Amino acid sequence: MVFSQSTALIGLILNLIIAIFAFKKGLLNAGGTVAAIIVGELVFSFGGWTWLAVLIFFFVSSNFFTHYRKREKASVQKEFAK
């Protein structure tokens, strides 16, 4: 994909929407939101829709598995805490 200003603008708007949504849901803190916008913008501008989809899949799946069975993980963590 060739870099263009219109692609960069579309990527910026799309990444702003995704990052602000994740921030409001508590999935990202302020620093993570800024980093997500920058990384997402670079990935979309130079990689296109395919690579942005891969990045979004990684973000969604990592958040899912972080929160998956949270109660069981907390009880195990208490057992192994020093």
N, C-alpha and C positions, 0 to 999 in steps of 0.2 A: 504494500500500500504506500502510495506517495503522500508525503506530508503536505497538507494544505491548511489554510487558515479556517476554511469552513469546517473541515474535519476536526480541527482543534477546538473550535467553538462548540460543535455538537458534543464532543467528548467532555469538555468542561461542564456543560449544562447537565449532561447525563451523570457524570461523576459527582457533581454537587448534589443532585437529587438523591443518589444512592448513599453518599456519605452522610448527608444530613439526616436521612431516614434512619440509618444505622446508629447515628449519635443519639437521636431521640429515643430509640428503642433500647439504649444502653449497651449496644454491642461494641461501640468505640468510645474512647475518651477524646478529649479535644486534640491531643497530639496525633492520635490514630486517625482522626477525621482529616486533619491536614495532610498527613502522609498518604491516606487513601485517595484523596483528590489528586495529589501530585503523581502518585504511581499510576492510578487509573488513567489520568490524562496522557501520560507518556505511553502507556501500553496501547491505549486507543488510537492515539495520533500516529504511532509508528507500526502498530500491529493490526489495527482494524477490529472489526466486530468479533472475529473468531477468538483473538487473544483476550479481548475484554470479557467474552463469555467464559473463557477458562479461568480468568482471574475472579470473576463473580462466583463461579462454581466453587472455587477454592475457599473463598470467603464464607459462603453460605454453609458449605460442608464443615469447615473448621468450627464455625459457631455452633452448628448443630451438635457436633461431637463433644464440644466443650460443655454444653448444657445437658447432654444426654445422660440420664441416670445420675443426676447431680447429688441426690440424697445418699445414694449408695457410695458414691465417691467420697462424700464428706465423712461418712462414718468410718470408712477405711483410712482416710487421711488422719482422723483422730487417733486411730489405733497405732499408726506408725509415726506419729509426731514425737519429737524428742522432748 
